[in-house]
Amino acid sequence: MKKIAFSADEQVIRQAKLVARTQGKSLNTAFREWLVQFVGHSGHAREAEALMMRLRHVRAGQSFTGDEMNES
């Protein structure tokens, strides 16, 4: 496991430690969990961006008739 260092306001760090403690974990553990989630969300963003590229031919705001919306 690689160690990294971050800077933050002392008050924010104190509050973060208190929150982590109420969850029964260390700030280090809470941060590692957040980092895993952060990377996961980034993957979702890439998937959404790929979907938007595949749908780039769709024009937003286009009006359809009831018949057009019910076509298969």
Summary of the structure (lengths in Angstrom):
residues: 72
radius of gyration: 22.2
end to end distance: 52.8
largest distance: 61.6
contacts: 109
relative contact order: 0.06
helix: 64%
strand: 0%
